[in-house]
Amino acid sequence: MSARVASLSRVTARADADSPPALIEASALTKRFGDFTAVDAIDVQVHAGESFGFLGPNGAGKSSTMRMIAAVSPVTSGTLRIFGLDPATHGPDIRSALGVVPQKDTLDEELTVEENLWIYGRYFGLSWAECRRRTVELLDFAQLSERASDKVEPLSGGMKRRLTIARSLINEPRILLLDEPTTGLDPQARHVLWDRLFRLKRQGVTLVVTTHYMDEAEQLCDRLVVMDHGRIVAEGSPRALIEQHATREVLELRFADEDSAVHLPSVEGLGERVEVLPDRLLVYADDGDGALAAAHARGVEPLSALVRRASLEDVFLHLTGRTLVD
Amino acid sequence: MDPQTGAGARTQADGIPDGGYAALPPDPRATLPPVRRWLPILGYHARVFRRVWRGVVYSRLGSPLLALLAVGWGVGLLVDRGGRGGVPWHGVTLPYAVFVVPAILASTAMMTGFGESSWPVLAAIKWQGTYHAMLATPMRTRDILAGHVAQVGWQLAAGAAAIVALAAPFGVWHSWWVLAAVPVATLTGLGFATVMTAVAARSETEGWFTAIFRVVATPLMLFSGTYFPIESLPTMLQPLAWATPLWHGVEACRAFATGLVDVGAVLGHVAALVGFCAVGVAWSARELHRRLVR
């Protein structure tokens, strides 16, 4: 792996110098299932070495987009080029240079950890010797070396996820596609996984991630698009999006009443704007503590008050009026 | 090749094109040529089989052996003591065991074909996602189908060969031609396997499978000239038997097992079986593609 890493970063550095053509280039990309439009004319470009994210709630069209990029789902209309190739005519060629981590693990639970990797390498036409060699490296990377000859079925969710990622790297992909990589994992397992993905990112692997977790998007993505109802509603780096669509801090106020909206008049004007959620009010202000002091001065008495930094969650809320995770 | 260790059989260093990422098309990777691409899928099935072969052997050989004893020997005692001393078949009278065991060979292949292409295919599509994992590689749906057909095919052939060997000591084979019954039984099973693959690719739930076993497989097993000649059926039902792969398989297996080979008839049966398989392959290829690539 180390050799690959070295040359990957070398190439990335060179590519950055004279802005390379995009690895993924989509324009007016659309996917329809019958009458339902899952992806509605999106434009996306992903460059080599970048970590790119699709952020949005369930059903926003992220997975449909990923499946088209993975060259397993035909494009309804618009154009899509991966490595400059059309997936409709060069599917196998494109897939030979992609790594795919699907939303749901598709490991073979009857087989052992290492068998899963060997078999998968064979699908890419690698020799047995090469499959074995890469398996040793990848199991080390995935921290699964000690479980190499164990069956997959009893492994924990986090281990299975790491094995899926290891499997997706067996062909030394130029782009790694991760669909909801940490959904369903406990916090510790998520952090282990993020650490592994971060290493890949540092090594210059191009990552494309879908997620409905804003913390994941902030951790992993250099640049992301926010998707809602099949459309892209915003694009930029996590920091730029927050600066553009939210204030520096947020004051969260919870009240005893069923409907927090009744308190809206009393907090009006405390910040740049106020969002009403069923269980709390969000006051957007660059100085959260100042806003809280001002609220107290007005005689507002919430059950609890919390000042935090603005996140992508706030960006999404502002753009769509809804929260990311229901 | 790995530039530092010099190991490996890659066609190009690190999978990186010489011109860096500016050269857009993927570098030539070690992807297998299209005609051989499915072979690793057969390798996968073989590896899974290695885990479960004991159970498979017991269930595959157990029931035909029981049928051989209960029907061939038990019912055979009654039939052979009857007025005609056996079963009339194309102008000769065969001892019942000689008549029925080739049919058990063919109908076992049918059941194996159904079984291997029902639950396992739906599991690979829906529950385990095995086929989706395969499609994330250079594999195409036709490679997945080729691998599946090859794996069912060799299991059918191995099963039929085992039954031929196990039944031989009972003296039910009258000719060395019986060896040709192995590929015929395999074709019979494949006819059902490919059609069942298409049905599985259309299924959302497993409910269909039980229905097909009851409504299709069992009647076929009983009325395709297996346990009694179709000439005993009402005349109007006989054409129905001709339309099923099982009857053709049974007739051809019986011809080879007895050595009473009417070349024209046997060629006709084999052609019919090949035809059923061709239809099954075309249909299942279409349905698999529709299910997996959308």
HADDOCK unambig.tbl for C-alpha pairs under 7 A between the chains (distance, minus, plus):
assign (segid A and resid 3 and name CA) (segid B and resid 4 and name CA) 6.34 0.50 0.50
assign (segid A and resid 4 and name CA) (segid B and resid 14 and name CA) 5.64 0.50 0.50
assign (segid A and resid 11 and name CA) (segid B and resid 20 and name CA) 5.56 0.50 0.50
assign (segid A and resid 15 and name CA) (segid B and resid 20 and name CA) 6.97 0.50 0.50
assign (segid A and resid 15 and name CA) (segid B and resid 21 and name CA) 6.41 0.50 0.50
assign (segid A and resid 20 and name CA) (segid B and resid 21 and name CA) 6.93 0.50 0.50
assign (segid A and resid 20 and name CA) (segid B and resid 22 and name CA) 5.70 0.50 0.50
assign (segid A and resid 21 and name CA) (segid B and resid 22 and name CA) 6.39 0.50 0.50
assign (segid A and resid 72 and name CA) (segid B and resid 135 and name CA) 6.92 0.50 0.50
assign (segid A and resid 72 and name CA) (segid B and resid 293 and name CA) 5.87 0.50 0.50
assign (segid A and resid 73 and name CA) (segid B and resid 293 and name CA) 5.43 0.50 0.50
assign (segid A and resid 73 and name CA) (segid B and resid 294 and name CA) 4.97 0.50 0.50
assign (segid A and resid 74 and name CA) (segid B and resid 294 and name CA) 6.29 0.50 0.50
assign (segid A and resid 83 and name CA) (segid B and resid 24 and name CA) 4.72 0.50 0.50
assign (segid A and resid 83 and name CA) (segid B and resid 25 and name CA) 5.16 0.50 0.50
assign (segid A and resid 83 and name CA) (segid B and resid 26 and name CA) 6.38 0.50 0.50
assign (segid A and resid 84 and name CA) (segid B and resid 24 and name CA) 5.43 0.50 0.50
assign (segid A and resid 84 and name CA) (segid B and resid 25 and name CA) 6.00 0.50 0.50
assign (segid A and resid 85 and name CA) (segid B and resid 25 and name CA) 6.37 0.50 0.50
assign (segid A and resid 92 and name CA) (segid B and resid 137 and name CA) 6.98 0.50 0.50
assign (segid A and resid 92 and name CA) (segid B and resid 138 and name CA) 4.06 0.50 0.50
assign (segid A and resid 92 and name CA) (segid B and resid 139 and name CA) 6.65 0.50 0.50
assign (segid A and resid 93 and name CA) (segid B and resid 26 and name CA) 6.72 0.50 0.50
assign (segid A and resid 93 and name CA) (segid B and resid 138 and name CA) 6.68 0.50 0.50
assign (segid A and resid 94 and name CA) (segid B and resid 26 and name CA) 6.65 0.50 0.50
assign (segid A and resid 95 and name CA) (segid B and resid 136 and name CA) 6.32 0.50 0.50
assign (segid A and resid 95 and name CA) (segid B and resid 137 and name CA) 5.37 0.50 0.50
assign (segid A and resid 95 and name CA) (segid B and resid 138 and name CA) 5.47 0.50 0.50
assign (segid A and resid 96 and name CA) (segid B and resid 29 and name CA) 6.92 0.50 0.50
assign (segid A and resid 96 and name CA) (segid B and resid 137 and name CA) 5.93 0.50 0.50
assign (segid A and resid 96 and name CA) (segid B and resid 138 and name CA) 5.36 0.50 0.50
assign (segid A and resid 97 and name CA) (segid B and resid 26 and name CA) 6.38 0.50 0.50
assign (segid A and resid 100 and name CA) (segid B and resid 136 and name CA) 6.53 0.50 0.50
assign (segid A and resid 106 and name CA) (segid B and resid 128 and name CA) 5.82 0.50 0.50
assign (segid A and resid 106 and name CA) (segid B and resid 129 and name CA) 5.00 0.50 0.50
assign (segid A and resid 106 and name CA) (segid B and resid 130 and name CA) 5.87 0.50 0.50
assign (segid A and resid 106 and name CA) (segid B and resid 133 and name CA) 5.97 0.50 0.50
assign (segid A and resid 111 and name CA) (segid B and resid 48 and name CA) 6.84 0.50 0.50
assign (segid A and resid 119 and name CA) (segid B and resid 44 and name CA) 6.19 0.50 0.50
assign (segid A and resid 122 and name CA) (segid B and resid 40 and name CA) 5.80 0.50 0.50
assign (segid A and resid 123 and name CA) (segid B and resid 40 and name CA) 5.77 0.50 0.50
assign (segid A and resid 123 and name CA) (segid B and resid 137 and name CA) 6.39 0.50 0.50
assign (segid A and resid 123 and name CA) (segid B and resid 139 and name CA) 6.93 0.50 0.50
assign (segid A and resid 124 and name CA) (segid B and resid 30 and name CA) 6.94 0.50 0.50
assign (segid A and resid 124 and name CA) (segid B and resid 31 and name CA) 5.39 0.50 0.50
assign (segid A and resid 124 and name CA) (segid B and resid 137 and name CA) 6.23 0.50 0.50
assign (segid A and resid 124 and name CA) (segid B and resid 138 and name CA) 6.27 0.50 0.50
assign (segid A and resid 125 and name CA) (segid B and resid 30 and name CA) 5.33 0.50 0.50
assign (segid A and resid 125 and name CA) (segid B and resid 31 and name CA) 4.54 0.50 0.50
assign (segid A and resid 125 and name CA) (segid B and resid 32 and name CA) 5.09 0.50 0.50
assign (segid A and resid 126 and name CA) (segid B and resid 30 and name CA) 6.22 0.50 0.50
assign (segid A and resid 127 and name CA) (segid B and resid 9 and name CA) 6.71 0.50 0.50
assign (segid A and resid 130 and name CA) (segid B and resid 8 and name CA) 5.26 0.50 0.50
assign (segid A and resid 130 and name CA) (segid B and resid 9 and name CA) 6.73 0.50 0.50
assign (segid A and resid 172 and name CA) (segid B and resid 15 and name CA) 6.84 0.50 0.50
